[in-house]
Amino acid sequence: MSALPEHPDYSRILTAFNHATGPLRAKDVCKALGHESLPKNVEGTRAKLKRLVKLGILTEADTGNFARRQ
């Protein structure tokens, strides 16, 4: 597994996935991080989720549905 990027949101994102019972959408992760569901926040979170997919930490099951890699 690759190292997490430096930004503190990444470890908080993984914590949200550790507590999730299924796939999460960017808007769900935004709420879990305590961010407002504004488009700029959701898009920023989506970009972080996509980066975690590229690092092999998360998977994108369907478009916009992210889950921990098993």
C-alpha positions in Angstrom: 0.0 0.0 0.0 1.3 3.5 -0.8 1.9 6.1 1.7 -0.9 8.6 2.4 -0.5 12.1 1.1 0.4 14.7 3.7 -2.9 16.5 4.0 -4.7 15.7 7.3 -8.0 15.0 5.5 -6.7 11.7 4.1 -6.4 10.0 7.5 -9.8 11.4 8.4 -11.2 10.0 5.1 -9.9 6.6 5.9 -11.4 6.7 9.4 -14.8 7.5 7.8 -14.4 4.4 5.6 -13.4 2.3 8.6 -16.7 3.2 10.2 -18.8 2.7 7.0 -20.8 -0.4 6.4 -20.8 0.1 2.6 -19.6 2.3 -0.2 -19.6 6.1 0.4 -20.1 9.0 -2.0 -18.0 12.2 -1.9 -21.0 14.0 -0.2 -21.1 11.4 2.6 -17.4 11.7 3.2 -17.8 15.5 3.3 -20.4 15.2 6.0 -18.2 12.8 7.9 -15.3 15.3 7.8 -17.6 18.0 9.1 -17.5 20.0 5.9 -20.6 21.7 4.4 -22.0 20.0 1.3 -21.0 22.9 -0.9 -20.0 22.0 -4.5 -16.4 23.1 -3.9 -16.1 20.9 -0.8 -17.7 17.9 -2.5 -15.4 18.3 -5.6 -12.3 18.7 -3.4 -13.3 15.5 -1.4 -14.0 13.7 -4.7 -10.5 14.6 -5.9 -9.0 13.2 -2.7 -11.0 10.0 -3.1 -9.8 9.6 -6.7 -6.3 10.0 -5.5 -6.7 7.3 -2.9 -8.1 5.0 -5.7 -4.9 5.7 -7.8 -2.8 4.8 -4.7 -4.7 1.5 -4.4 -6.2 2.3 -1.0 -9.8 2.7 -2.2 -11.8 1.3 -5.0 -14.5 3.0 -7.0 -17.3 0.4 -7.3 -19.7 2.4 -9.5 -19.2 5.9 -10.6 -19.1 8.0 -7.4 -19.3 5.1 -5.0 -16.0 4.6 -3.1 -15.1 1.7 -0.8 -12.0 0.4 1.1 -10.0 -2.1 -1.0 -10.4 -5.5 0.5 
